[in-house]
C-alpha cells in the first residue's frame, strides 16, 4: 500500500501547533448554537459526483473487516458506503433528524451536538470503523473529539477523515478557512497525534479530474473537487490482519512515455496532442509585456480531460503551488513542445482562433 506521512515540505508541526494555539482558531462567522443552524434540512451533496465516486472507492478499499460496526460521525443523508461493504451495523451521529432518517445505510441514528459536548455517547471499544466525511472543518473542539474516537474504537480500528475544499462559510472554523490545503492536512494529522492512541497517519489525495458536465460549478472552469483523506488505526490491533488497500488514484493517469515521444515527433503533421490524441487548437499569443513570445500563433490542447492537464494539478500541488495546472503547447515554427500554466480551465480559451475539427 502506497502511503505518505507529513509534514509535507514546508509544513512544520510547530507552525501547525501555533495556528491551533490562537485564541480565535476555532471561532466562526456564525457563533449561534449549531442546533439552530442544522435544524434546516440540507439534502445536498458536498462533493461532485466524480469526487463522490473516489470517496466510495477509498472507503471500499480501506474497510477490510468482514462485518464492521461503523460509526458515521457528523452524519447526514449519505454515509458514502459502497456496495462492497457489508456492515453489521452503521450508527449515524448527526444534528438533523430528517437527514439521518433519509440515510439508507444507517441502522441506528443519534442526535448529538459534538461542539457542545464532544463526549461520544457510546461504550469503550464499540466500533471497528469511524468515518468522518467533509465535516472535520466544522469541529470547534477537534482534539477532544479525536480522543473520544480513540476511546470508542476497538484496537486496530480505523478512523478515516475525508475532506475537500468546500464548506458552509458561517460554520467553518477560522483556522481551517485561513489554512492552505497543505496546512489542513497538517491540522488533521495534529488532531490524530494529540489523541495519543493512533498509529502513524497515512494519506490519500486525488485532484484534477474533469468536473462533471451536469455539475452546477462546471462553467466556473475548475476541476472536480479534490479528495483529501487522513487515516490511522487505533494502536493495539491484530498484527496478522490483512493490510488495508488504497485504491489507485484515478487522476494519476498512466502514460506510455515512449509512445508519447513517438507522437511528439508527428505533431507537426498530425496537429494532435501527444498525450490525449485530441486535435490541437490554433491559439493567438496574447500581448503580454512579461513574456517575449517568439511568434503570433501556437497550438494548444484544450481537452480538459487530457492526462497532461489532469496530472498537472497534482504536480503543481506537490510543489506547493495550489490551484494551478498547465496545458500542452506546440510551437509550429520551431517544433518545440512546452507548457503554459493555467489557474482555471477557462484560462487561455479567449485566444482560440480556430476550433479543432469536430469541436
C-alpha positions in Angstrom: 0.0 0.0 0.0 1.5 3.3 -1.1 1.3 5.8 1.7 2.7 9.2 2.7 3.3 10.8 6.0 3.5 14.5 6.8 4.9 17.0 7.5 4.8 17.9 3.8 7.6 20.1 2.5 7.4 23.5 4.2 4.8 22.5 6.8 6.3 22.4 10.3 4.4 20.7 13.1 5.4 23.7 15.3 3.7 26.0 12.9 0.5 23.9 12.9 0.5 23.9 16.7 1.0 27.7 16.6 -2.1 28.0 14.4 -4.1 25.9 16.8 -3.0 27.9 19.8 -4.5 31.1 18.6 -7.4 32.4 20.6 -9.5 32.7 17.5 -8.5 29.4 16.0 -12.0 27.9 16.3 -14.1 31.0 16.0 -16.7 31.1 13.3 -18.7 33.8 11.5 -21.9 32.4 13.0 -21.4 31.7 16.7 -25.1 31.0 17.3 -25.8 27.5 18.6 -25.3 24.8 16.0 -28.7 23.4 16.9 -30.4 26.3 15.2 -28.2 26.2 12.0 -28.6 22.5 11.5 -32.4 22.5 12.1 -32.8 23.2 8.4 -32.7 20.1 6.2 -29.9 20.2 3.7 -30.2 17.2 1.4 -27.3 18.3 -0.8 -24.1 16.7 -1.9 -21.0 18.4 -0.6 -18.8 16.9 -3.4 -19.4 16.5 -7.1 -20.2 13.0 -8.4 -16.7 12.3 -9.7 -15.3 13.1 -6.2 -18.0 11.0 -4.5 -17.1 8.0 -6.6 -13.5 8.4 -5.5 -14.6 8.6 -1.9 -16.6 5.4 -2.2 -13.7 3.6 -3.8 -11.4 4.8 -1.0 -13.9 3.6 1.7 -14.3 0.3 0.0 -10.6 -0.3 -0.2 -9.7 0.7 3.4 -12.6 -1.2 5.1 -11.3 -4.8 5.2 -13.3 -6.1 8.1 -15.9 -8.7 7.1 -18.9 -7.3 9.1 -17.7 -4.0 10.5 -19.6 -2.0 13.1 -19.3 1.6 11.7 -19.9 5.0 13.3 -20.6 7.7 10.8 -19.5 10.8 12.7 -21.4 14.1 11.9 -23.6 12.1 9.6 -26.1 13.3 7.1 -28.3 11.6 4.5 -25.4 9.7 2.8 -22.7 7.6 4.5 -20.7 7.0 1.3 -20.5 3.3 1.8 -20.1 1.3 -1.4 -22.0 -1.9 -2.1 -18.8 -3.9 -1.5 -19.0 -3.1 2.3 -21.4 -5.3 4.3 -21.5 -3.8 7.8 -23.0 -5.5 10.8 -24.2 -2.0 12.0 -24.0 1.6 10.9 -24.7 4.2 13.5 -25.1 7.8 12.4 -24.4 10.6 14.8 -25.6 13.9 13.4 -27.6 17.1 14.0 -30.6 16.8 11.7 -33.2 14.1 12.3 -34.7 14.3 8.8 -31.3 13.9 7.1 -30.4 10.9 9.3 -33.8 9.3 8.6 -33.2 9.7 4.8 -29.8 7.8 5.1 -30.4 4.3 3.8 -27.1 3.0 5.2 -27.9 3.7 8.9 -29.2 1.0 11.2 -29.4 3.5 14.1 -29.1 7.3 14.5 -28.2 9.5 17.3 -28.8 13.3 17.6 -25.8 14.8 19.3 -24.0 18.2 19.1 -20.3 17.5 19.3 -19.3 21.1 19.5 -21.5 21.5 22.6 -20.4 18.1 24.1 -17.5 16.2 22.4 -18.1 13.1 24.6 -19.4 10.4 22.4 -22.5 8.5 23.9 -21.0 5.1 23.3 -19.2 2.5 25.3 -15.4 1.9 25.0 -14.2 -0.1 22.1 -17.6 -0.3 20.3 -16.7 0.3 16.7 -14.4 -1.2 14.1 -14.5 1.9 11.9 -15.3 5.6 12.4 -15.9 7.7 9.3 -15.9 11.5 9.1 -16.6 12.8 5.7 -16.4 16.5 4.8 -17.2 17.8 8.3 -13.9 18.0 10.2 -13.8 21.7 9.3 -16.8 22.4 11.5 -15.3 20.9 14.7 -14.7 23.6 17.3 -13.2 21.0 19.8 -11.4 18.6 17.4 -8.7 17.3 19.8 -11.3 16.3 22.4 -13.4 14.6 19.6 -10.4 12.7 18.2 -9.7 11.5 21.8 -13.2 10.3 22.1 -13.0 8.5 18.7 -9.9 6.7 20.0 -11.9 5.6 23.1 -14.8 4.1 21.2 -12.7 2.4 18.5 -11.6 -1.2 19.0 -7.9 -1.8 19.0 -6.8 -1.9 15.3 -10.0 0.0 14.4 -9.8 2.6 11.6 -10.5 6.3 11.8 -10.9 7.8 8.3 -11.2 11.5 7.9 -12.1 12.8 4.4 -12.3 16.5 3.4 -12.2 18.7 0.3 -12.1 22.5 -0.2 -15.9 23.3 0.1 -17.8 24.2 3.3 -20.7 26.2 4.8 -19.0 29.6 5.4 -21.0 30.5 8.5 -19.8 27.4 10.4 -16.3 26.7 9.2 -13.7 27.4 11.9 -11.2 30.2 11.3 -8.1 28.1 11.3 -9.5 25.8 8.6 -10.6 28.6 6.3 -7.4 30.5 6.6 -5.1 27.5 6.2 -3.7 26.3 2.8 -4.7 22.8 1.6 -1.3 21.5 2.7 -1.8 23.1 6.2 -5.3 21.5 6.5 -3.7 18.1 6.1 -1.2 19.1 8.8 -4.1 20.2 11.1 -5.9 16.8 10.8 -2.6 15.0 11.4 -2.1 17.0 14.6 -5.6 16.1 15.8 -4.6 12.4 15.4 -1.3 12.9 17.1 -2.7 14.8 20.0 -5.2 11.9 20.8 -2.2 9.8 21.7 -3.8 6.4 20.7 -3.3 6.2 16.9 -0.7 4.7 14.7 1.2 6.9 12.2 -1.3 8.7 9.9 -1.4 7.9 6.2 -2.8 9.9 3.3 -4.8 9.6 0.1 -5.0 12.6 -2.2 -6.8 12.9 -5.6 -7.3 16.0 -7.7 -7.5 17.3 -11.2 -10.2 15.1 -12.8 -12.7 17.0 -15.0 -15.8 18.3 -13.3 -19.0 16.5 -14.4 -20.8 18.5 -17.1 -24.0 18.4 -15.1 -22.4 19.9 -12.0 -23.6 23.4 -11.2 -20.0 24.6 -10.9 -18.9 23.2 -14.3 -18.9 26.5 -16.1 -16.5 28.1 -13.5 -13.6 26.3 -15.1 -12.4 24.4 -12.0 -11.7 20.7 -12.0 -13.6 18.1 -9.9 -13.5 18.6 -6.1 -10.2 17.4 -4.6 -10.4 14.5 -2.2 -8.0 14.5 0.8 -8.0 11.7 3.3 -6.0 11.3 6.5 -6.5 8.0 8.3 -4.9 5.8 11.0 -5.7 2.8 13.2 -6.0 2.7 16.9 -2.9 1.1 18.3 -3.0 -2.5 19.6 -4.6 -4.2 16.6 -4.0 -7.8 15.4 -0.6 -7.7 13.6 -1.8 -10.7 11.4 -4.8 -9.0 10.0 -4.6 -8.3 6.2 -3.5 -4.9 5.0 -5.9 -2.1 4.1 -5.9 -1.3 0.4 -5.6 2.1 -1.0 -7.3 2.4 -4.4 -5.4 3.7 -7.4 -5.8 7.5 -7.7 -7.9 7.9 -10.9 -6.2 11.2 -11.5 -2.8 9.6 -11.7 -3.2 8.7 -15.3 -0.7 6.2 -16.5 1.1 7.1 -19.8 3.4 5.2 -22.2 6.2 7.7 -22.2 7.8 6.1 -25.3 4.6 6.3 -27.2 4.2 10.0 -26.1 7.7 10.7 -27.5 6.8 9.0 -30.8 3.6 11.1 -31.1 5.6 14.3 -30.4 7.7 13.6 -33.5 4.5 13.6 -35.5 2.7 16.6 -34.0 3.8 19.0 -36.8 2.0 16.7 -39.3 -1.0 15.5 -37.2 -1.6 18.6 -35.0 -2.8 16.3 -32.3 -1.9 16.3 -28.6 0.7 13.6 -28.0 -0.9 13.0 -24.5 -4.6 12.5 -25.4 -4.6 12.4 -29.2 -7.2 15.2 -29.4 -6.8 17.8 -32.2 -4.9 20.9 -31.1 -6.5 24.4 -31.4 -4.8 27.3 -33.1 -4.2 29.9 -30.4 -3.3 33.6 -30.7 -0.5 34.6 -28.5 -1.6 37.3 -26.1 0.1 40.7 -25.9 2.0 40.2 -22.7 4.8 42.5 -21.7 6.1 39.9 -19.2 6.6 37.2 -21.8 8.5 37.5 -25.1 6.6 35.1 -27.3 8.5 34.1 -30.4 5.6 34.1 -32.8 2.0 35.2 -33.1 0.3 31.8 -33.0 0.8 28.5 -31.2 -1.2 25.2 -31.0 -2.7 24.3 -27.6 -4.5 21.3 -26.3 -7.8 22.4 -24.7 -9.0 19.0 -23.7 -9.8 19.3 -20.0 -9.5 15.6 -19.6 -6.1 15.4 -21.2 -3.7 13.4 -18.9 -1.2 16.3 -19.2 -3.7 18.7 -17.6 -5.2 16.2 -15.1 -1.8 15.2 -13.8 -0.6 18.8 -13.8 -2.9 19.9 -10.9 -1.2 17.4 -8.5 2.3 18.0 -9.9 1.9 21.7 -9.1 0.3 21.0 -5.8 3.2 18.8 -4.8 5.4 21.9 -5.5 3.1 23.8 -3.1 1.6 25.8 -5.9 -2.1 25.2 -5.2 -4.9 25.7 -7.8 -2.6 25.6 -10.9 -2.0 23.2 -13.8 -0.7 23.6 -17.3 -1.6 22.8 -20.9 0.4 21.3 -23.7 1.7 23.8 -26.2 3.3 23.2 -29.6 5.3 25.9 -31.5 4.8 25.3 -35.2 7.7 27.5 -36.2 10.4 25.9 -34.0 8.8 22.5 -33.4 9.2 22.9 -29.7 6.9 21.1 -27.2 6.3 23.0 -24.0 3.7 24.0 -21.4 1.7 27.1 -20.5 0.4 27.4 -16.9 -3.3 27.9 -16.0 -5.2 28.7 -12.9 -8.5 27.5 -14.3 -9.8 25.5 -17.2 -11.3 28.7 -18.9 -7.8 30.3 -18.9 -6.4 31.0 -22.4 -9.7 30.0 -24.2 -10.4 33.5 -25.4 -7.2 33.2 -27.6 -8.6 30.3 -29.7 -8.8 31.5 -33.3 -9.5 28.2 -34.9 -11.5 25.5 -33.3 -10.2 22.0 -33.7 -12.2 19.9 -36.2 -15.2 18.3 -34.6 -15.3 20.6 -31.5 
